Amino acid sequence: MPSGRPNIISPVIDLIMRINPDSILDVGSGFGKWGFLLREYLEVWQGRLCPKDWKKRIDAIEIFKEYTKLPWYDIIYNNIYNQDITKNNEILANYDLILFMDVIEHIKKEEGLKMLKKAKHYIISTPNYISGQGTMFGNIYETHISQWSQNDFKESLIINDRWIIGYQLH
C-alpha cells in the first residue's frame, strides 16, 4: 500500500528531529506522506512556511511511476527518481538520512541489508509479522517478499507489537 500505519508517525518524527538532516531520501515514497511530514517538521517548525524558503533537500525514489504523478510530488520533493533503488543503491551515500517507511519488506532481504550498510543514517518501519500483501493499485511492487526482525537493525523499537522501527542514527 502506498501508505503506512499512523501510530508510527510520532516516534519516527522524534528520531528525524533528533538528527535534523539537511538531505533526506524517501525510498518508496508512495503517497508522499513522509515528504509532507518532513517539510512540516524540518521546515515549517523552523519558520520556513513557503517552498521558496525551504532549505532541506528532500528527494523521493519510487519504482511505481503512477504514484509520482500525484500533484503534490512536484511541490514537496526536490527531486523525484522513478527507479528501482536496488539498481541504484549508490545514491544512498549522498544523503544524511534514508527513510524506508513500509518499504523494506518489498525488497529481498540480502539486497536490503546491503543498502543499509551504504546509508549514514536510516529509519525503517516494517511489519513485525508475516504479511501476505500482494499487488495493490495495479502495482506489483506492493508485494511483500521479505520478513525482518529487530535483530536486523542496529537499534530498534516495537510499536503496538505490530511494527518494527529500525534505525541507525550514529
C-alpha positions as CSV (number, residue, x, y, z in Angstrom):
1,M,0.0,0.0,0.0
2,P,1.4,3.5,-0.8
3,S,0.7,4.5,2.8
4,G,1.6,3.2,6.3
5,R,0.3,3.0,9.8
6,P,-0.4,6.3,11.6
7,N,0.9,5.0,15.0
8,I,4.5,5.1,13.8
9,I,4.5,8.8,12.9
10,S,5.3,10.3,16.3
11,P,8.3,8.0,17.2
12,V,9.7,8.4,13.6
13,I,9.4,12.2,13.6
14,D,11.1,12.3,17.0
15,L,14.0,10.4,15.6
16,I,14.2,12.6,12.5
17,M,14.1,15.8,14.5
18,R,17.0,14.4,16.6
19,I,19.1,14.0,13.5
20,N,17.9,17.3,11.8
21,P,19.2,16.1,8.4
22,D,19.9,18.5,5.6
23,S,19.3,15.9,2.9
24,I,16.7,13.0,3.0
25,L,15.9,10.3,0.6
26,D,12.3,8.9,0.9
27,V,12.6,5.4,-0.5
28,G,9.4,4.0,-1.9
29,S,7.7,7.3,-1.3
30,G,4.2,6.0,-2.2
31,F,1.5,8.6,-1.4
32,G,4.1,11.1,-0.3
33,K,3.1,11.4,3.3
34,W,6.6,11.4,4.6
35,G,7.5,14.2,2.3
36,F,4.7,16.3,3.8
37,L,5.7,15.4,7.3
38,L,9.4,16.2,6.7
39,R,8.5,19.6,5.3
40,E,6.3,20.3,8.3
41,Y,8.7,19.3,11.0
42,L,12.0,20.3,9.3
43,E,10.9,23.5,7.6
44,V,7.7,24.9,8.9
45,W,8.7,24.4,12.6
46,Q,11.9,26.4,11.7
47,G,9.8,29.3,10.4
48,R,10.0,28.4,6.7
49,L,6.4,28.0,5.5
50,C,6.7,28.6,1.8
51,P,8.6,26.4,-0.7
52,K,10.8,29.4,-1.8
53,D,12.2,29.5,1.8
54,W,12.9,25.8,2.2
55,K,16.5,24.7,2.9
56,K,16.3,21.0,3.2
57,R,16.8,18.7,0.2
58,I,14.0,16.1,0.3
59,D,14.1,13.6,-2.6
60,A,11.9,10.7,-3.5
61,I,12.7,7.4,-5.2
62,E,9.6,5.5,-6.2
63,I,9.6,2.5,-8.6
64,F,5.9,2.8,-9.5
65,K,5.5,5.9,-11.7
66,E,1.8,6.3,-11.1
67,Y,2.4,7.3,-7.5
68,T,4.8,10.1,-8.6
69,K,2.1,11.6,-10.8
70,L,0.2,12.8,-7.7
71,P,0.1,16.6,-7.9
72,W,1.8,17.4,-4.6
73,Y,5.0,15.4,-5.5
74,D,6.4,18.3,-7.5
75,I,5.9,20.7,-4.6
76,I,7.0,18.5,-1.7
77,Y,10.1,16.8,-3.2
78,N,13.2,18.5,-4.7
79,N,14.0,15.5,-7.0
80,I,11.9,12.5,-7.9
81,Y,13.5,9.4,-9.2
82,N,11.3,6.8,-10.9
83,Q,13.6,3.8,-10.5
84,D,14.3,0.7,-8.5
85,I,16.5,1.6,-5.5
86,T,18.2,-1.9,-5.7
87,K,19.5,-1.0,-9.1
88,N,20.9,2.4,-8.0
89,N,21.7,2.0,-4.3
90,E,24.9,4.0,-4.7
91,I,22.6,7.0,-4.3
92,L,22.2,6.2,-0.6
93,A,25.6,7.6,0.3
94,N,24.5,11.1,-1.0
95,Y,22.0,11.7,1.9
96,D,22.2,12.5,5.6
97,L,19.1,10.3,6.2
98,I,17.4,7.5,4.3
99,L,13.8,6.6,5.1
100,F,12.5,3.2,4.3
101,M,8.9,3.7,5.5
102,D,6.9,0.5,5.0
103,V,9.1,-0.4,2.0
104,I,12.0,-2.7,3.1
105,E,9.6,-5.7,3.2
106,H,9.2,-5.2,-0.6
107,I,12.9,-5.8,-1.2
108,K,14.9,-9.1,-1.0
109,K,16.5,-9.2,2.4
110,E,20.0,-9.6,1.1
111,E,19.6,-6.5,-1.1
112,G,18.1,-4.6,1.8
113,L,20.9,-5.4,4.2
114,K,23.5,-4.3,1.6
115,M,21.6,-1.0,1.2
116,L,21.6,-0.4,5.0
117,K,25.4,-0.6,5.0
118,K,25.6,2.3,2.5
119,A,23.4,4.7,4.5
120,K,24.9,7.1,7.0
121,H,21.6,7.2,8.9
122,Y,18.4,5.3,8.3
123,I,15.0,4.9,9.7
124,I,12.8,1.9,8.7
125,S,9.3,0.8,9.5
126,T,8.3,-2.7,8.7
127,P,5.7,-5.2,9.9
128,N,6.6,-7.4,12.9
129,Y,4.5,-10.2,11.5
130,I,4.3,-12.1,8.3
131,S,2.1,-10.2,5.9
132,G,0.6,-11.7,2.8
133,Q,0.2,-8.4,1.0
134,G,0.3,-8.7,-2.8
135,T,-0.3,-6.3,-5.8
136,M,-2.3,-3.2,-5.0
137,F,-3.4,-0.3,-7.2
138,G,-2.0,-2.2,-10.1
139,N,1.4,-2.1,-8.6
140,I,3.2,-5.5,-8.5
141,Y,5.9,-4.0,-6.3
142,E,3.5,-3.7,-3.4
143,T,4.0,-7.5,-2.8
144,H,5.8,-8.3,0.5
145,I,8.8,-10.5,-0.3
146,S,10.9,-10.4,2.9
147,Q,10.4,-10.6,6.7
148,W,12.5,-8.5,9.0
149,S,13.1,-8.7,12.8
150,Q,14.6,-6.4,15.4
151,N,17.9,-8.2,15.1
152,D,18.3,-6.9,11.6
153,F,18.9,-3.4,12.8
154,K,21.5,-1.6,14.9
155,E,18.8,-0.1,17.1
156,S,15.0,-0.7,17.1
157,L,11.8,-0.4,18.9
158,I,8.4,-2.1,18.6
159,I,5.1,-0.2,18.2
160,N,2.0,-2.0,19.5
161,D,3.7,-5.4,19.0
162,R,2.9,-5.0,15.2
163,W,5.6,-2.7,13.8
164,I,9.3,-2.5,14.0
165,I,11.1,0.8,13.8
166,G,14.7,0.1,12.9
167,Y,17.3,2.8,12.8
168,Q,20.9,3.9,12.8
169,L,21.4,7.4,14.0
170,H,25.2,7.5,14.6
